[in-house]
Amino acid sequence: MILIIDCGSNKTRLIEDIVDNYVDFKRISLLDFEESALSNINGVIISGAPILITEVDTEPYLEKLKWIKETTLPVLGICFGHQLMGLLFGAFGNKMKACRDWEEIEVFEESDLFLRLPIELEMMEDHCESISIPPEFKLVASSDACINEAMEHNERKLFGVQFHPEVSGNHGSVLIENFVNICLK
């Protein structure tokens, strides 16, 4: 069972549609999330959100996700979820030129998240902020638009992607399937 934490993105339903092809899931709103929701869960996906981390107090969101610092569950943060995960581990956020189109991503570190995918692939972007690479993470993929397109924790199965795999066609679906497979190992 995969838990999808919905941060308010209109794309969350598309994450559900892909995950549903492989495994059962349940969805919960970030603001309704309690740690008890993690029981009998194999992994967690945190969605994007129409929220700018440089313009709001992120503390209430980080408080809801502080369990990530200790969890042994696999976690995938997408866009806003990626940014919050980074902030939890000491990254900083910054504004950037808006990127709301297909972007060529270059994968230069081996990662189970990118199995069966080419080292250069196009993914759909929808953001105007990015994060630095937190100290405990390695940078996995970059683009001309954004340095931290994908990151992975050095020791645990924590992954973040700035792009939106749920609207990136077959390559995005493969990435989400890869995450489900990581959760089920």
N, C-alpha and C positions, 0 to 999 in steps of 0.2 A: 504494500500500500504506500502510495506517495502522497504526502501532504503538500498541497499547493497553497501558499500564503499569498492571498490576493491583496496587493497594495493599491488597487484602484485602477489598474490599466484596463483599457477597453480591449486589450489583446489577451487577457488572462484566459478567456474561453478557448482561444486557439491553443494555448498550452494544454488545457484539459483535453481537447480533442486529440492531440498527439499522444499524450500520456495514456489515454483511455485505450489506445490501440495495443498496449503492451501490459498494462497492470491497472488494478483498481486505484482510485485516488479519492481524496476528499479535499474540499476547498474550505478555507476559513479566511475571513478578513483579518488583515494585520492588526487592526485595532481591537478585534475580538479574540485574538490569539492568547491562549494560556499554555504554559508548558505541558500541561496534562494532555494536550492534543497530540503530543509526540509519542504517546504510548501506542505500541503495535504498528509503528511507521518504519518503513525501510529507507526513506530519504525525503528530502524537503526541497521544493522549488519555491523561490521567492520572486514574485513578478515585478514588472516595472510599475511605474506610477506617474501621474501627471503632477509631480512635485519636484521642485528644484532644491537640492540639498544646500545650495549656497544662499537661498532666500528664505528658508524656514528654520525653525529650531528643530534639529534632527533628534534631540534627546528623547522625546517620547517614542520615536520609532526604534532607536537604538536600545532603549530599555526593553522593548518587546522582543528584541532579537539577541539580547545578551547571552542567552543559552548557547549560541553558536560558538562562543569562545571555549566552551567545555565539551560540546557534543562529540560523539563518535559517529553520528549519522552523516551520510553524504548530504551535502547541501549545494544547490546551484542557485546563485543569484543572477537574475537577468535585469540589466539596466539599473533601475533604482535599487533592486535587490543586491546587485553587484556593488553598487556604490555604498550602500549601508554596510555590507559585509566588510568592505575595505575600511570604512570609517571605524568600525568596531576594532579593527586590528591596527589602527594608527595611520591610515592613509589620510590624505587631505583632498578636498574637492576643489575644483576650479571651473570657472566658466570657459567656454570655448566657442568657436564658430558653430552655429547650429548645423547638425548633420542629420538629415531626414530623408535619406535615399540609400540606394545600394552602395556599399563600400567594399573595396577589395581588402580582405583580411589576409595577413601572412602569418602562418603558424610556424614558429621556429623552435619550439620545445616539444618533446614528446609528451603526450597527455592522453589518458584513456578517454577524455571528453571528445577528442578529435580523431578517434580511430575510424578508419574507413573513409576519411575525408582527405581531399587534396591539401597540400601545404599552402596553396593560394586559393581562396574561395570568396565568393561574394555573399555578404550578409546585409540585411536591412537594418539601417540605423534610425533612431528617433530620439535624439538627445542634444543638449546644448551645454552639457557639463561632463567632466571626466574626473577620475581619481588617480592619485599616484599609486605606486605599487607598495602595499604594506610590507613591513619588514619580514614577516614570516611567510611571504608568498613569493612565487616566481612568476615572472611575466611569460605568458605562453604565446600570445599573438598580439600583433599591432596592425595599424593601418596608417595611411598618410593623414587621416583625419584625427586619429586618437591613438596615443601610445598604448594605454592599457585597454586593449580590446578583450583580452582574456587573461585570467590569472588563476593560479592553483596554489593551495597551501603546500608548503614544503613537506609536511608529514601527514596531514589528514586529508580526507576527501572533501575539501571545500573548494568550490569553483565559482568564478564570477565571469560573466560575459557582458560587455557593454552593449553589444548589438542585440537584436531580437530574433532568436532562432525560430520562434513560433510563427513568424511571417516571412521566413527566408526560404521557402520552398523545400525541396528535397534535402539539401545540405543541412538546413536548420532542423528538419525532422530527424535526420540521422544523429545530429548532436544530442537532441533530447532523448532519442532512443539509447544512445551511448550512456547518458546519465542514468536512465532507468536500469540499464544493465549493470552499471557500477553499484547501484542501490541493491540489486538482487543477488550480488556475489556473496 
